[in-house]
Amino acid sequence: MAEFTAFLYNRSDAVLIALLQFGFWLLLICLTLLIFRIQLRTLLGGLSNVKFAGVSVQLKDRHDQIEAYLTLGEAFVGMLSQSGVSVDSFWNLFPATHVERLYVFALKYFKDTEKEAVNLELLRNIALLLMRHDRFEQSIEILDKLLAIYPNNLTCQHIKASTLMHTRLHKKVDAAAEMYSALCERYPDDFICQMNHVCCMSILGKHEEAMTQLAWAISYFGFDKVSAWLENPLLANTRNNARELFMKTTKKPK
């Protein structure tokens, strides 16, 4: 966290002022108020002109305003930097345009931060936010930069493969299938990895391979666990175009 704060303070005043002009920081304030409402009560007590219906929050002193935004930004980054945080629980609170600003921030952060000081959790969660908003190319770019630093990070590999898969573009899904094939071999107990591999095969129209993998998953993980995935939109290709094979494979054992 100290590295991040130093990074922000090292930016020029012009950059800081430009950041204040974006509504992104208003969203950060709202999120922080919700999550850290008790801790921020004292800070917010010093506001002289709060414009919740507008695009800014004014403090008595402009320097204090910048300091406050940095504090709120640091609190938000701290949340994204936690390994246990679930981005899926709040990603839809972010408008896509604000997530794109996170992408721009991430690129600057990569450029201005030494590799050994890069905040893995923060950037990984930004990549996941981008994926959830269908900003696939941007997400992959960040993940590739992370994997260049942490080539064996399983979560980054997982997110990248999932991002490639969700593009539904044949070439990218084929790359995702290759990644999942290797991951499934290394981690046979990884249920999500196994099922995403099935989805890749389905998207690619490799119905027999998909159903062979699905049959194995049913026998290994149990029908009840796998059944929750049977209506997954990513399996629609096999479900619709190889219906008989799909129904035979997914028939509940007696």
Secondary structure as GFF3:
##gff-version 3
##sequence-region A 1 254
A	DSSP	alpha_helix	2	9	.	.	.	ID=ss1
A	DSSP	alpha_helix	13	20	.	.	.	ID=ss2
A	DSSP	alpha_helix	24	35	.	.	.	ID=ss3
A	DSSP	alpha_helix	37	44	.	.	.	ID=ss4
A	DSSP	beta_strand	49	50	.	.	.	ID=ss5
A	DSSP	beta_strand	57	58	.	.	.	ID=ss6
A	DSSP	alpha_helix	62	80	.	.	.	ID=ss7
A	DSSP	three_ten_helix	87	89	.	.	.	ID=ss8
A	DSSP	three_ten_helix	91	93	.	.	.	ID=ss9
A	DSSP	alpha_helix	96	112	.	.	.	ID=ss10
A	DSSP	three_ten_helix	115	117	.	.	.	ID=ss11
A	DSSP	alpha_helix	120	132	.	.	.	ID=ss12
A	DSSP	alpha_helix	136	149	.	.	.	ID=ss13
A	DSSP	alpha_helix	154	167	.	.	.	ID=ss14
A	DSSP	alpha_helix	170	186	.	.	.	ID=ss15
A	DSSP	alpha_helix	191	203	.	.	.	ID=ss16
A	DSSP	alpha_helix	207	221	.	.	.	ID=ss17
A	DSSP	alpha_helix	223	227	.	.	.	ID=ss18
A	DSSP	three_ten_helix	233	235	.	.	.	ID=ss19
A	DSSP	alpha_helix	236	241	.	.	.	ID=ss20
A	DSSP	alpha_helix	243	249	.	.	.	ID=ss21
###
